[in-house]
């Protein structure tokens, strides 16, 4: 399964947020939703969750040691 990334730096914000969250899609979505509510004042709605899910990026593959 491809890991996903939510990166606040990709979107304009009033507080200049730089948080990046990565992991499995459902984990990232839940954490990003909590962050959107606590740090950015969004409400936990289906519309916000859908927007977040649509804007998750695939985490770049890293070389193994």
Beta strands, then each sheet from edge to edge (+ up, - down):
strand 1: 4-7
strand 2: 20-23
strand 3: 57-58
sheet 1: 2+ 1- 3+
end
